[in-house]
Each structure stands twice: as C-alpha cells, then as structure tokens.
C-alpha cells in the first residue's frame, strides 16, 4: 500500500514537473518572440527615424536652395529683405541642430512650417518691392525721356536763338557804299581845288562815301574812322600815339581821319579831307582806303597816283 502511494506520488510529481517545464518553455518562447519582435521594431523605428531625419534635412536644404534662388532673382532690394534673409538662415541652422539631436519631430515640423511662412512673407515683400522698384524705374525713365526731350528742345531753341542773333548781328552791321578817293592840287591863295592824278602835284585827298541805311542797327552817336594806306602799306596819320588810334576786332589801329555822326538808321553822305602835312611829294602807286565804324571795317576802295 505504501509502495503504491509512493508510486502515485512520484507520478504526480513527474506530471507537475512536466507542466512547470512546459509553462517555462512557453514563457521563454514568448519572451524570445517578444525580444525578436522588439529588435525588429527598434530596427524599424531606427530606420524610420533616419528616414525622417533625411527627409527633414532635405526639406531644410530645399528651402535654403529656394532662398538662394530668391536672392539671386530679386537681388538686395532693401534692408528689411536682408533682415528677413538673416532670420531664415538662423532658423534653418537651428532646425538642422534639432534634427541632429533627434529632437521632437513635431516641434521640428512646426519650426519648418513657421520657416516656410517667413519665407513666403519674404517673397511677398520682395514682390512688392520689385513691383514698386520697377514702377519707380519706369517713372524715372519717363522723367529722363522728358528731361532729355526738353534738353533737346532747349538746345534746339538756343541754337535757333544763336543763329537768329547772328542773322540780326550780321543784318545790323552798317555798310559804307560808294567809297572813293579823289586827289586835288590846291591852286592860288584861295586854294582852289583842281583834280589831279600826278603824285607830285597832290595837296589834298578827298574821301567820299555813304553810310548806308539800316533799320536793324542801334541808332545813336558813333565815330567813323578813315584809314588811308600808302603804296608801301604805311598808314597816313597825324601821329602814332593812342590819340590817333582806335580798336577794331580786338586790334589797335591807326587812323587818318575821324568824324562823329549821329546815326538814326538813315543813310548819311560823308566827305573827309586829308591835306598833305609836308612838302615831300606823294608816293606814286595805289592807295587803299578803308572805312571803319563800331569796331568793324564797313567799306573800302582804292585810288592810284602817277
């Protein structure tokens, strides 16, 4: 009986051991499965994490490439635009640091979205500045065209005025007509004039001419100068000092005779006499007569003595 009980007890213990071992094996199997699953899960999470990092880094790099393209397209339009560019660059650097630290990806995503908004406002601002700048350039171009047009008109008007002034100046010059020199021998006590062409008999040279009519000339008193040049080019004059000279075309010239007139735009017939100052006979040859007024030669002619 006791043997039988011992055998039964042994059987019960054997079954209990088997059940326990079975349970342990099952637990171990479950643990092994959990371990293997966890490793695969961790591996998948790691891969996903790396993919997310790569994706986020790519988004940041893409955003910075867009930023460079925007800067190249628009250029440096304003100080505000440069400030926005600095903010975008600083935020991009911060996001890359967060990605490297494996920070909360939702936080990174929020920062990326915020960065995109900043970039969009940057683009909008640049568009506005670009439009305003283009409009200003167009207005400046129009203004420059108008200024150039007015300059051309002013130059044209000045040129016309200069041409007109030249015409008026030329037209206002008074001319001397019918200039001629007649030589005389003074006969007797009364010094009666006897015309002669013999150089040795000449005592007087009479210069006659007409100051022409010119309604464009300025009326008023002025001096008329007569220059008589001998055949050798010497000017017949009473002296060589300043009191016997005048200015013409910027040059100081000697004169033979002068007379003041009151010119009122009407023609004036003039006659001036030169009487020989010495007993030396006059020179044979051609004599040149020039009439000057207002600093210009207004008429000329010549006569000849034998």
Secondary structure, DSSP 8 states (H G I E B T S, - for coil): -HHHHHHHHHHHHHHHHHHHHHHHHHHHHHHHHHHHHHHHHHHHHHHHHHHHHHHHHHHHHHHHHHHHHHHHHH-S--HHHHHHHHHHHHHHHHHHHHHHTT--HHHHHHHHHHHHHHHHHHHHHHHHHHHHHHHHHHHHHHHHHHHHHHHHHHHHHHHHHHHHHHHHHHHT---EEEEEEEEEEEETTTTEEEE---GGG--EEEEEEEE---TTS--EEEEEEEEEE-TTS-B--S-SSGGGEEEETTEEEE-SEEEEEEE-SS-EEEEEEEE--SSS---SEEEEEEEEETTEEEEEEEEEE-
